[in-house]
Amino acid sequence: MNIRHRLVGAVAVVAAAASGALALLPGTANAATPATVGSPLTISSTAAQAGPLLPGVAKTFDFSVTNHSDAALPVTGALGGSLHGAIPAQYGGVTVGVQAVHAPATTSMFGSQDGGYIGAFYPKGGQWGSDFKLPAHATYTWKITVEAGKAFPINDDGFQLNFGVDDTANYKNSVGRTLDFRVGTWKSGGPIVTTVQGHGTLTPQRPVDLQVTFTNRTGQPLAEQLSPWIGTELNSGSLKNVELAFDLWKNGHWVQLGDYNGGLPVLPAHLANGSSVTEMVRVRVVSWGATKATAGEIPVSVAYDGFTGLVTKDVYTVR
């Protein structure tokens, strides 16, 4: 049984997502930053208004990309974003737009995908991936507008924005920036802590029982339901022949979970901060496959929507 593969930020953005540490935007303009030593491109950005992002209150700042080479370069615009907190990104949670200041007319797109945000900006009339022709020794400047929407999850307190351009002729010359915004004024942004307890020797005659606990540490009651799941990945060595099943203890008896993924009961909306939900799960062998499995650790993964809160732990051994 293979775990459901979820990709967060499936398309590479200019700047990789950083840690959960949050900081207000600097109050002065940022110095130009080269992509790599000897790169023909540099990027700089101005400051946005101080204070947290609030629904309906947009923040803006400019950024510029300069081509220091003696030849025009094709560059494509990239955007990305991630949340600090427990709830996956939602459509309309954060809106980001890019407008030309001293650059060709520009169109942008930005939306949620696989628990994060992804976007692009490109010449008006073009499409995602279309490039700008940045002349030699020239600078293009754009304005970025960032706004938290009414759909921003109350359990999260931060938004990280990535922006920049790729040199489509030589991607190692890409340049980008990462900025962190605080969102809202509430005390929130913590995780939903997931623990998995239990271990043992798993055989066709001997299942293993696990205790899976979710605890709300976000600082606020859950604003929405979350759909946790449990699974494992058996794709190497002799363990790839093992077929497993997951059962949930429900109303006094075991109920088999989905054949492909173990969908656990939803975490209810309004689960109080500090409160926990615990489920009992049984793991059992359905088939050894063509050959009998040898001893080996099997990691069980527990997570919920958008890969947020993923926990992987070796909890039992197959022999």
C-alpha positions as CSV (number, residue, x, y, z in Angstrom):
1,M,0.0,0.0,0.0
2,N,1.6,3.3,-1.1
3,I,1.2,6.6,0.7
4,R,-0.7,9.3,-1.1
5,H,2.0,11.6,-2.6
6,R,1.3,15.3,-2.0
7,L,3.5,18.0,-3.4
8,V,3.8,21.4,-1.8
9,G,5.1,24.0,-4.2
10,A,5.4,21.5,-7.1
11,V,6.8,24.2,-9.4
12,A,10.2,25.6,-8.3
13,V,10.0,29.3,-7.3
14,V,12.8,31.7,-7.3
15,A,13.4,31.6,-3.5
16,A,13.0,28.4,-1.5
17,A,10.6,28.5,1.5
18,A,12.4,29.4,4.6
19,S,11.8,28.5,8.2
20,G,8.8,29.5,10.2
21,A,10.5,32.6,11.8
22,L,8.6,35.7,11.0
23,A,9.8,39.3,10.6
24,L,8.3,42.6,9.5
25,L,9.5,44.0,6.2
26,P,12.6,46.3,6.6
27,G,11.9,50.0,6.8
28,T,14.4,51.0,4.1
29,A,15.2,49.9,0.6
30,N,17.1,46.7,0.2
31,A,20.5,46.7,-1.5
32,A,20.7,45.0,-4.9
33,T,21.4,41.3,-4.6
34,P,23.2,39.3,-7.3
35,A,22.0,35.7,-8.1
36,T,25.6,34.3,-8.1
37,V,29.1,35.6,-8.3
38,G,29.5,37.0,-11.8
39,S,25.8,36.9,-12.6
40,P,24.6,39.6,-15.0
41,L,21.4,40.1,-13.0
42,T,20.7,41.9,-9.7
43,I,17.4,42.4,-7.8
44,S,16.5,45.1,-5.3
45,S,13.2,45.9,-3.5
46,T,11.7,48.8,-1.5
47,A,9.9,48.5,1.8
48,A,6.2,47.9,2.3
49,Q,4.1,49.6,4.9
50,A,4.8,48.5,8.5
51,G,2.3,46.4,10.5
52,P,0.5,43.1,9.9
53,L,-1.5,42.2,6.8
54,L,-5.2,42.7,7.5
55,P,-8.2,41.7,5.3
56,G,-9.0,44.5,2.9
57,V,-5.8,46.5,3.6
58,A,-3.3,46.1,0.8
59,K,0.5,46.6,1.1
60,T,2.7,47.5,-1.8
61,F,6.3,47.7,-2.6
62,D,8.5,48.0,-5.8
63,F,11.2,45.6,-7.0
64,S,13.7,46.1,-9.8
65,V,15.8,43.7,-11.8
66,T,18.9,45.0,-13.6
67,N,20.7,43.3,-16.5
68,H,24.4,44.3,-16.3
69,S,25.4,42.3,-19.4
70,D,26.1,43.6,-22.9
71,A,23.2,41.6,-24.4
72,A,19.5,41.4,-23.9
73,L,18.3,38.6,-21.6
74,P,15.0,36.7,-21.7
75,V,13.6,36.5,-18.1
76,T,10.4,35.0,-16.7
77,G,8.7,36.2,-13.6
78,A,8.0,33.8,-10.7
79,L,5.9,34.1,-7.5
80,G,5.4,31.7,-4.6
81,G,4.1,31.7,-1.1
82,S,3.6,29.7,2.0
83,L,1.8,30.1,5.3
84,H,3.1,30.0,8.9
85,G,0.7,28.0,10.9
86,A,-1.4,24.9,10.8
87,I,-4.0,25.4,8.1
88,P,-3.2,24.8,4.4
89,A,-3.4,27.7,2.0
90,Q,-6.9,28.5,0.6
91,Y,-8.1,30.2,-2.5
92,G,-8.5,33.9,-1.7
93,G,-6.5,33.6,1.5
94,V,-3.9,35.9,0.1
95,T,-3.9,37.8,-3.1
96,V,-0.8,39.0,-4.9
97,G,-0.7,41.2,-8.0
98,V,2.2,42.5,-10.1
99,Q,2.0,45.7,-12.2
100,A,4.6,47.3,-14.4
101,V,6.2,50.6,-13.2
102,H,9.1,50.8,-15.7
103,A,8.6,47.6,-17.7
104,P,6.4,46.2,-20.5
105,A,2.7,45.9,-19.6
106,T,2.4,43.0,-17.3
107,T,-0.2,40.3,-16.3
108,S,0.1,38.2,-13.2
109,M,-1.5,35.1,-11.8
110,F,-1.4,33.8,-8.2
111,G,-3.4,31.1,-6.4
112,S,-3.3,28.2,-3.9
113,Q,-1.9,24.8,-4.9
114,D,-1.1,21.7,-2.8
115,G,-1.1,23.6,0.5
116,G,0.9,26.6,-0.6
117,Y,0.7,29.4,-3.2
118,I,2.2,29.6,-6.7
119,G,2.1,32.3,-9.4
120,A,3.8,34.0,-12.3
121,F,4.0,37.4,-14.0
122,Y,4.6,37.8,-17.8
123,P,4.0,40.3,-20.6
124,K,0.4,41.3,-21.2
125,G,-1.1,39.2,-23.9
126,G,1.3,36.3,-23.2
127,Q,0.8,33.3,-21.0
128,W,2.4,31.6,-18.0
129,G,6.1,31.1,-18.8
130,S,6.3,33.9,-21.5
131,D,9.4,35.9,-21.0
132,F,10.4,39.6,-20.9
133,K,13.3,40.7,-23.1
134,L,15.4,42.7,-20.6
135,P,17.8,44.9,-22.6
136,A,21.5,45.2,-21.9
137,H,22.4,47.5,-19.1
138,A,18.7,48.2,-18.4
139,T,16.4,47.9,-15.4
140,Y,12.8,46.8,-15.2
141,T,10.7,47.8,-12.2
142,W,7.4,46.3,-11.0
143,K,5.0,47.0,-8.1
144,I,3.7,44.1,-6.0
145,T,0.5,44.4,-4.1
146,V,-0.2,41.9,-1.3
147,E,-3.5,41.6,0.6
148,A,-4.9,39.1,3.1
149,G,-8.4,38.1,2.2
150,K,-11.4,37.2,4.4
151,A,-10.6,33.5,3.7
152,F,-7.2,33.8,5.4
153,P,-7.3,31.0,8.1
154,I,-7.5,32.4,11.6
155,N,-5.2,29.7,13.0
156,D,-2.3,31.0,10.9
157,D,-0.3,34.2,11.6
158,G,2.2,34.6,8.8
159,F,2.7,34.6,5.1
160,Q,6.0,34.2,3.2
161,L,6.2,35.7,-0.3
162,N,8.8,34.7,-2.9
163,F,9.3,36.7,-6.0
164,G,11.9,37.2,-8.7
165,V,12.9,36.3,-12.3
166,D,14.5,33.4,-14.0
167,D,17.1,34.0,-16.8
168,T,15.6,31.5,-19.2
169,A,18.8,31.3,-21.1
170,N,20.8,30.3,-18.0
171,Y,18.8,29.4,-15.0
172,K,21.7,29.6,-12.6
173,N,21.5,33.4,-13.0
174,S,18.0,33.6,-11.5
175,V,17.4,36.2,-8.9
176,G,14.8,36.4,-6.2
177,R,13.7,37.6,-2.7
178,T,11.8,36.2,0.2
179,L,9.8,38.4,2.4
180,D,7.8,37.5,5.6
181,F,4.6,39.2,6.6
182,R,2.7,38.9,9.9
183,V,-1.0,38.4,9.4
184,G,-3.7,39.5,11.8
185,T,-3.4,40.6,15.4
186,W,-4.4,37.4,17.2
187,K,-2.2,35.0,19.1
188,S,-1.9,32.1,16.7
189,G,0.4,30.4,14.2
190,G,1.4,27.3,16.1
191,P,1.1,23.8,14.9
192,I,-1.3,20.9,15.3
193,V,0.9,18.5,17.1
194,T,0.6,14.9,15.8
195,T,2.0,11.9,17.8
196,V,2.0,8.2,16.9
197,Q,2.5,5.7,19.6
198,G,2.8,1.9,19.3
199,H,5.3,-0.6,17.9
200,G,5.7,-4.3,17.6
201,T,6.4,-7.2,15.3
202,L,4.0,-7.3,12.4
203,T,3.2,-10.7,10.9
204,P,0.2,-12.1,9.0
205,Q,-1.0,-13.5,12.3
206,R,-0.2,-10.5,14.5
207,P,-1.4,-7.0,13.8
208,V,0.0,-3.9,15.5
209,D,-2.1,-1.3,17.3
210,L,-1.3,2.4,17.0
211,Q,-2.5,5.4,18.9
212,V,-2.7,8.5,16.8
213,T,-3.2,11.9,18.6
214,F,-3.8,15.3,17.2
215,T,-3.5,18.3,19.6
216,N,-4.5,21.9,18.6
217,R,-1.6,24.2,19.6
218,T,-2.4,27.0,17.1
219,G,-3.6,29.5,19.8
220,Q,-7.1,29.5,18.5
221,P,-10.0,27.1,18.1
222,L,-9.9,25.4,14.8
223,A,-11.6,27.5,12.2
224,E,-12.4,24.6,9.9
225,Q,-12.4,20.9,9.6
226,L,-9.2,19.0,8.7
227,S,-9.0,15.6,7.1
228,P,-6.1,13.6,8.5
229,W,-4.9,10.4,6.8
230,I,-2.5,7.6,7.6
231,G,-0.4,5.5,5.2
232,T,2.9,3.9,4.6
233,E,5.3,3.4,1.6
234,L,6.6,0.0,0.7
235,N,8.7,0.5,-2.4
236,S,12.1,-1.0,-1.8
237,G,13.7,-4.3,-1.1
238,S,11.6,-7.3,0.0
239,L,9.1,-5.0,1.7
240,K,7.7,-3.8,-1.6
241,N,5.8,-7.1,-1.8
242,V,4.0,-6.5,1.5
243,E,0.4,-5.4,1.3
244,L,-1.0,-3.8,4.4
245,A,-4.4,-2.6,5.6
246,F,-5.4,0.0,8.2
247,D,-8.4,-0.4,10.5
248,L,-10.0,2.2,12.7
249,W,-11.6,1.4,16.1
250,K,-15.1,2.7,15.9
251,N,-18.2,2.1,17.9
252,G,-16.7,-1.0,19.6
253,H,-15.2,-2.7,16.6
254,W,-12.6,-2.4,13.9
255,V,-13.6,-0.8,10.6
256,Q,-11.3,-1.0,7.6
257,L,-10.1,2.3,6.2
258,G,-9.7,3.0,2.5
259,D,-7.8,0.5,0.4
260,Y,-5.4,3.1,-1.1
261,N,-5.2,5.7,1.7
262,G,-6.2,5.5,5.3
263,G,-8.7,8.4,5.7
264,L,-9.1,9.1,9.4
265,P,-12.1,10.9,10.9
266,V,-12.0,14.7,10.4
267,L,-10.7,16.9,13.1
268,P,-13.8,19.0,14.0
269,A,-14.0,22.7,13.5
270,H,-14.1,24.6,16.8
271,L,-11.7,22.1,18.4
272,A,-10.4,24.2,21.3
273,N,-6.8,25.3,21.6
274,G,-5.0,22.7,23.8
275,S,-7.6,20.0,23.1
276,S,-6.7,16.7,21.6
277,V,-8.4,14.0,19.4
278,T,-7.1,10.4,19.6
279,E,-7.8,7.6,17.3
280,M,-6.9,3.9,17.6
281,V,-5.6,2.3,14.4
282,R,-4.7,-1.3,13.7
283,V,-2.1,-2.2,11.0
284,R,-2.3,-5.7,9.6
285,V,-0.7,-7.8,6.8
286,V,-3.0,-8.6,3.9
287,S,-0.5,-10.4,1.8
288,W,3.3,-11.0,1.7
289,G,3.2,-10.9,-2.2
290,A,5.3,-13.1,-4.3
291,T,8.1,-13.6,-1.7
292,K,8.1,-13.5,2.1
293,A,9.3,-10.2,3.5
294,T,12.4,-10.1,5.6
295,A,12.9,-8.1,8.7
296,G,12.8,-4.3,8.2
297,E,11.4,-1.1,9.7
298,I,8.3,0.4,8.0
299,P,7.6,4.1,8.5
300,V,4.0,5.1,9.1
301,S,3.1,8.6,8.0
302,V,0.3,10.6,9.5
303,A,-0.7,14.0,8.1
304,Y,-3.6,16.2,7.0
305,D,-4.5,18.4,4.1
306,G,-1.6,20.0,2.3
307,F,1.2,18.0,4.0
308,T,1.0,20.3,6.9
309,G,1.7,18.5,10.1
310,L,3.3,15.4,8.5
311,V,4.7,12.9,11.0
312,T,6.7,9.9,9.9
313,K,7.8,7.3,12.5
314,D,9.1,3.8,12.4
315,V,6.5,2.1,14.6
316,Y,6.7,-1.5,13.8
317,T,8.9,-4.2,12.3
318,V,7.9,-6.8,9.7
319,R,9.4,-10.3,10.0
